[in-house]
Amino acid sequence: MNAEDTAAGGKAALAPERIRADVADLLGCDPAEIDPDEDLLDRGVDSIRLMSLVEHWRQAGATRLEFADLAEQPDLRHWEQLVGEPG
């Protein structure tokens, strides 16, 4: 997978492991502690942290990612589908 490969919707694909690690870093926990279907708003991800993830992932190549994309369904499984590698 290279930088020119994209996930659905024209967004650059990021590895699911990276997405999970970024969220875990934001929450100050181990990546394995995050249930993929857990509501991350309940886990402590607020709007400021969502914007932080959006900006971080845009810089990593997900240039079309928007705040609403993450806020619409705030769980790891959905986010991995949005910006993760297909498969």
CYANA upper distance limits for C-alpha pairs under 8 A (distance plus 0.5 A):
  1 MET  CA      5 ASP  CA      6.76
  3 ALA  CA     12 ALA  CA      7.44
  3 ALA  CA     13 ALA  CA      8.32
  3 ALA  CA     61 GLY  CA      7.79
  4 GLU  CA     12 ALA  CA      7.67
  5 ASP  CA     12 ALA  CA      6.84
  5 ASP  CA     13 ALA  CA      7.09
  6 THR  CA     10 GLY  CA      6.26
  6 THR  CA     11 LYS  CA      6.01
  6 THR  CA     12 ALA  CA      4.77
  6 THR  CA     13 ALA  CA      5.42
  6 THR  CA     85 GLU  CA      8.08
  7 ALA  CA     11 LYS  CA      5.98
  7 ALA  CA     12 ALA  CA      6.29
  7 ALA  CA     13 ALA  CA      5.35
  7 ALA  CA     82 LEU  CA      7.82
  7 ALA  CA     83 VAL  CA      6.76
  7 ALA  CA     84 GLY  CA      7.05
  7 ALA  CA     85 GLU  CA      6.39
  7 ALA  CA     86 PRO  CA      6.47
  8 ALA  CA     82 LEU  CA      7.66
  8 ALA  CA     83 VAL  CA      8.47
  8 ALA  CA     86 PRO  CA      8.24
  9 GLY  CA     82 LEU  CA      8.50
 10 GLY  CA     64 ARG  CA      7.90
 11 LYS  CA     61 GLY  CA      7.88
 11 LYS  CA     62 ALA  CA      5.34
 11 LYS  CA     63 THR  CA      6.85
 11 LYS  CA     64 ARG  CA      6.25
 11 LYS  CA     65 LEU  CA      7.31
 11 LYS  CA     82 LEU  CA      8.37
 11 LYS  CA     83 VAL  CA      6.87
 12 ALA  CA     61 GLY  CA      5.64
 12 ALA  CA     62 ALA  CA      5.04
 12 ALA  CA     63 THR  CA      7.62
 12 ALA  CA     83 VAL  CA      7.18
 13 ALA  CA     61 GLY  CA      8.05
 13 ALA  CA     62 ALA  CA      7.37
 13 ALA  CA     83 VAL  CA      5.70
 13 ALA  CA     84 GLY  CA      5.42
 13 ALA  CA     85 GLU  CA      5.29
 13 ALA  CA     86 PRO  CA      8.13
 14 LEU  CA     18 ARG  CA      7.20
 14 LEU  CA     19 ILE  CA      7.41
 14 LEU  CA     60 ALA  CA      8.31
 14 LEU  CA     61 GLY  CA      8.49
 14 LEU  CA     62 ALA  CA      8.30
 14 LEU  CA     83 VAL  CA      6.28
 14 LEU  CA     84 GLY  CA      5.16
 14 LEU  CA     85 GLU  CA      6.16
 15 ALA  CA     19 ILE  CA      7.02
 15 ALA  CA     84 GLY  CA      5.90
 15 ALA  CA     85 GLU  CA      6.00
 16 PRO  CA     20 ARG  CA      6.64
 16 PRO  CA     80 GLU  CA      6.18
 16 PRO  CA     84 GLY  CA      5.82
 16 PRO  CA     85 GLU  CA      7.24
 17 GLU  CA     21 ALA  CA      6.49
 18 ARG  CA     22 ASP  CA      6.48
 19 ILE  CA     23 VAL  CA      6.79
 19 ILE  CA     76 LEU  CA      8.48
 19 ILE  CA     79 TRP  CA      8.29
 19 ILE  CA     80 GLU  CA      7.20
 19 ILE  CA     84 GLY  CA      7.89
 20 ARG  CA     24 ALA  CA      6.59
 20 ARG  CA     31 PRO  CA      6.37
 20 ARG  CA     34 ILE  CA      8.41
 20 ARG  CA     76 LEU  CA      7.56
 21 ALA  CA     25 ASP  CA      6.50
 21 ALA  CA     30 ASP  CA      8.46
 21 ALA  CA     31 PRO  CA      6.02
 22 ASP  CA     26 LEU  CA      6.73
 22 ASP  CA     53 LEU  CA      8.22
 23 VAL  CA     27 LEU  CA      6.75
 23 VAL  CA     31 PRO  CA      8.16
 23 VAL  CA     53 LEU  CA      8.29
 24 ALA  CA     28 GLY  CA      6.30
 24 ALA  CA     29 CYS  CA      5.61
 24 ALA  CA     30 ASP  CA      6.33
 24 ALA  CA     31 PRO  CA      5.49
 24 ALA  CA     34 ILE  CA      7.85
 25 ASP  CA     29 CYS  CA      6.91
 25 ASP  CA     30 ASP  CA      8.22
 25 ASP  CA     31 PRO  CA      8.41
 26 LEU  CA     49 ARG  CA      7.88
 27 LEU  CA     43 ARG  CA      8.31
 27 LEU  CA     44 GLY  CA      7.48
 27 LEU  CA     45 VAL  CA      7.78
 29 CYS  CA     33 GLU  CA      7.34
 30 ASP  CA     34 ILE  CA      8.08
 34 ILE  CA     38 GLU  CA      7.70
 34 ILE  CA     76 LEU  CA      8.47
 35 ASP  CA     76 LEU  CA      8.06
 36 PRO  CA     75 ASP  CA      6.74
 36 PRO  CA     76 LEU  CA      5.21
 36 PRO  CA     77 ARG  CA      5.42
 37 ASP  CA     75 ASP  CA      5.90
 37 ASP  CA     76 LEU  CA      6.83
 37 ASP  CA     77 ARG  CA      6.52
 38 GLU  CA     43 ARG  CA      8.37
 38 GLU  CA     75 ASP  CA      6.09
 38 GLU  CA     76 LEU  CA      7.79
 39 ASP  CA     43 ARG  CA      7.22
 39 ASP  CA     73 GLN  CA      8.48
 39 ASP  CA     74 PRO  CA      6.08
 39 ASP  CA     75 ASP  CA      5.61
 40 LEU  CA     44 GLY  CA      6.89
 40 LEU  CA     45 VAL  CA      6.11
 40 LEU  CA     74 PRO  CA      5.97
 40 LEU  CA     75 ASP  CA      6.06
 40 LEU  CA     76 LEU  CA      8.09
 41 LEU  CA     45 VAL  CA      5.19
 41 LEU  CA     46 ASP  CA      6.53
 41 LEU  CA     74 PRO  CA      7.03
 45 VAL  CA     49 ARG  CA      6.16
 45 VAL  CA     50 LEU  CA      7.06
 46 ASP  CA     50 LEU  CA      6.67
 47 SER  CA     51 MET  CA      6.72
 48 ILE  CA     52 SER  CA      6.77
 49 ARG  CA     53 LEU  CA      6.79
 50 LEU  CA     54 VAL  CA      6.73
 50 LEU  CA     67 PHE  CA      7.27
 50 LEU  CA     70 LEU  CA      7.58
 50 LEU  CA     71 ALA  CA      7.93
 51 MET  CA     55 GLU  CA      6.64
 51 MET  CA     67 PHE  CA      6.68
 52 SER  CA     56 HIS  CA      6.57
 53 LEU  CA     57 TRP  CA      6.48
 54 VAL  CA     58 ARG  CA      6.48
 54 VAL  CA     65 LEU  CA      6.99
 54 VAL  CA     66 GLU  CA      7.05
 54 VAL  CA     67 PHE  CA      6.75
 54 VAL  CA     70 LEU  CA      8.47
 55 GLU  CA     59 GLN  CA      6.71
 56 HIS  CA     60 ALA  CA      6.92
 57 TRP  CA     61 GLY  CA      6.87
 57 TRP  CA     62 ALA  CA      6.00
 57 TRP  CA     63 THR  CA      8.14
 57 TRP  CA     65 LEU  CA      8.25
 58 ARG  CA     62 ALA  CA      4.87
 58 ARG  CA     63 THR  CA      4.99
 58 ARG  CA     64 ARG  CA      7.72
 58 ARG  CA     65 LEU  CA      7.03
 59 GLN  CA     63 THR  CA      7.61
 62 ALA  CA     83 VAL  CA      7.21
 65 LEU  CA     69 ASP  CA      7.15
 65 LEU  CA     83 VAL  CA      8.36
 66 GLU  CA     70 LEU  CA      7.71
 67 PHE  CA     71 ALA  CA      6.71
 68 ALA  CA     72 GLU  CA      6.12
 69 ASP  CA     73 GLN  CA      8.01
 69 ASP  CA     82 LEU  CA      8.23
 70 LEU  CA     74 PRO  CA      6.18
 70 LEU  CA     79 TRP  CA      6.95
 73 GLN  CA     78 HIS  CA      7.03
 73 GLN  CA     79 TRP  CA      8.45
 74 PRO  CA     78 HIS  CA      7.71
 74 PRO  CA     79 TRP  CA      7.87
 75 ASP  CA     79 TRP  CA      6.88
 76 LEU  CA     80 GLU  CA      6.53
 77 ARG  CA     81 GLN  CA      6.90
 78 HIS  CA     82 LEU  CA      6.78
 79 TRP  CA     83 VAL  CA      6.72
 79 TRP  CA     84 GLY  CA      7.77
 80 GLU  CA     84 GLY  CA      4.89
 80 GLU  CA     85 GLU  CA      8.11
 81 GLN  CA     85 GLU  CA      8.15
 81 GLN  CA     86 PRO  CA      7.93
